[in-house]
Amino acid sequence: MTTHTTRMLIIGSGPAGLSAAIYGARAGMEPIVVQGLQPGGQLTITTDVENYPGFRDVIQGPWLMQEMQAQAEQVGTRMMWDTITDIDLTGPKFIASGDSGDTYEGDTLVIATGAQARWLGVPGEQALSGKGVSACATCDGFFFRGKKVAVIGGGNTAVEEALYLTNHSDDVTLIHRRDSLRAEKILQDRLLANPKISVLWNKTVEEFQAGGDGSLNALRLVDTQSGEESIFATDGGFVAIGHAPSTELFKGKLAMDDGGYLDVQPGTPKTAIPGVFACGDVMDQVYRQAVTAAGTGCMAALDAERYLAEKQFAEQSHVAAE
Ligand code: NDP
């Protein structure tokens, strides 16, 4: 059981955590990144990435995360293969307990624990993930150019994803389990007015079915009113039934909204506790992109550095005054 100390403790190793680490390390803060249960985050479960700036050709999500990690280590980040199970935010040091029995103490804390797309949990869904099944139209819609696609869900995300997909496909179907949408009225109006989109009401998806080529070719649906089963042919199935931020650890310790996303001061990664910052999907339920996560990770590191500099200045002034 070892105690690791650092000026910047980062929990989470997706684009937000690793960008914070790169900036923090270059500022001489010798950050520690505790990687968590899914090192590299959500990008490690995607395949092709075409929207991360800087790469003309398609890159692979896992490769991008390996490169980000290597870059973070290259500039002086210490990566820890551990999962935080408890955290003490009372300060002045922020103390995290790892599953390994080790303890991590940070003068500042950057929370970058991310979020997970919620899945239906029906047969075929995981097996066909990346082979027609996706939870992100912005990431994967482009691969369905001219094809038939379906979006499952009835909230803002589902409607936005359906609208977005009309940039690539003329045949988009929204499949919802009820007869009314949860999405905002303005989005509903846009959806229902779009000639490229049809809506299937009162249907649940019970199975994702593969075709002969091993990729998705149909959904098995059940009508919630009649119980009738049907097969819906489609090349793409976008599951958009919400995301769950990984904030269990912070319940009762940091303010969060109804969805469990951490509250930050608008336009900043600052939480209500000075020295504790949140970045990436754990505080952003709207944009949720790798590049926006990386951006807020950078902001967290810059703010952490400023926080320490101000604290040090205040302490020195205090000593000088005595
Ligand atoms: P929501 O929780 O708002 O909606 C989830 C949708 O998925 C609901 O329609 C729900 O159905 C459906 N659903 C949930 N579980 C299942 C299931 N097992 N089977 C079938 N359907 C299911 O999630 P969103 O991701 O849409 O939005 C999350 C938050 O982010 C919201 O507050 C939203 O307003 C916000 N947001 C805002 C945006 C913006 O302002 N531009 C863009 C995107 C999100 P049912 O309705 O029957 O419960």
Residues whose N, C-alpha, C, O or C-beta is under 5 A from the ligand:
A	BS01	NDP	L120 G153 G154 G155 N156 T157 A158 R177 R178 R182 A240 I241 G242 H243 Q285 V286
